Amino acid sequence: MAARRARSPPAGPLAILVCVSAAEIEIVNPVGPEETGAWVRTMATTFLQDPGSERTVKWIEAVGRLWEPQRAWGARAGGQWVGTLRTESRALTVPEGPHTTAEVRADAVTNVTVAATHRRRGILSRMLGSSLRAAKERGDPLSMLIAAEWSIYGRFGYAPATLSAEYVLRRSRAGSALAGDPSRLRQVDREEFAGVALAVFDAARRDRAGQVDRRGDWWKRVLGLDGYPRPDGLPHNWLIHEGVDGADGLLAWKATNHAGLIPPLDTAEVWSLVAGSDTAYRNLWAYLGGLDLIDEVRLPNRPVDEPVRWLLHDARTLVLTEIVDLLWLRLLDIPAALAARRYATAGEVTLEVHDEAGLASGRFRLRTDGGEASCEPTDRPADLEIAQRRLASIYLGGFRLLELAGAGGVREHTPGALAKVDLMFSTPLAPWNATWF
């Protein structure tokens, strides 16, 4: 996750602040694996963790196994790390059809920190600018991150592209149950859960745009298997839904253990709910709606258009408690990015894209017949001028151009072009990213 700039750990009982000019700050890339420990301890402080804690030791272990020196940046001053940034190669689902998606390669930016002692010295600009140029040279169509603070990343061309919702199912209120067959779920241990998780999630994520892949060691790392340290706070209930052709659903949850002999009863916190079919989705929710000794089921990071509300006897028992932006995008190769997805209507439009950093500026002709799309540089007059950030926000269908146009960054030259582009980029389901990175 990309983070805000934060405090540096004190050097000892009394921290001594020393002024260092920008010229004395070294931006390092690649960062060798021997530096992982010191680099992660600096990063941990930004995330408000104790750099000497057991949790940080686990973090160092896990990050060390993922370490790619060429994709790691750091800022060093006086022999100490004062800034960190790392990227990963990931796959992102993009709109293709009503219930299908395609994939595009994305540069995932994470672990971004700048120590409070070295703020406003251009460290973030130098690290992130270097990583974006590297991503463009690799041919990545776009870059993405999860922003801990809204105000930082817009100046680097990133913009919010998906929303995340949090819900509470009020089981203490009549009407929270729904029809389904919980007996199709099977309780398993963590190892068996991990054995099917990759395939089930990879199939299920194709239903929506905005989903980041979990290939490689993702599941082993988050579950603490195959030599990875076990993370704190994992659930203790692991369930697999058995479909006609095998596993097609996953559920992991834990109780807060506050239940007593009198109300209120306990709360179930859902760590993961993955459904690869409508039947699996209904049965997973039927299981949650039938748990004993539970008054509430809390579900963080779910889609804003969660379908279960239409299955409940009383949809008001599902309470929306939070909506927040989650995945932020930054387009790097306009032709590659726009040709990778499909559009709601057939049409042709010429876009003049403005990018303050110059990485994605140009005039492009987008043509689509609904089933295929092409995007190429052109000298034709522009139908619509659009800031790269506005294009990034509508790219997955998470925001509508008509909604954003009032804030600027859009200028119509051909009458009707704004409404046309707004409709082309719309999607039947809201994009959603279930995966932190």
Buried (B, 14 or more C-beta within 10 A) or exposed (E): EBBBBBEBBEEEEEEEEEEBEEEEBEBBBBBEEEBBBBBBBBBBBBBEBEBEEEBBBBBBBBBEBBBEBEBBBBBBBEEBBBBBBBBBBBBBBBBBEEEEBBBBBBBBBBBBBBBBBBEEBBBBEBBBBBBBEBBBEBEBBBBBBBBBEEEBBBEBBBBBBBBBBBBBBBBEEEBBBBEBEBEBBEEBEBEBBBBBBBEBBBBBBBBBBBBBBBEEBBBBBBBBBEEBBEBEEBBEBBBBBBBEEEBBBBBBBBBEEEBEEEEEBBBBBBBBBBBBBEBBBBBBBBBBBBBEEBBBBBBEBBBBEBEBBEBBEBEEBBEEEEEEBBBBBBBBBBBBBBBBBBBBEEBBBBBBBBBEBEBBEBBBBBBBEEEEBEBEEBEEEBBBBBBBBBBBBBBBBBBBBBEBBEEEBBBBEEEEBBEBBBBBBBBEBBBBBBBEB
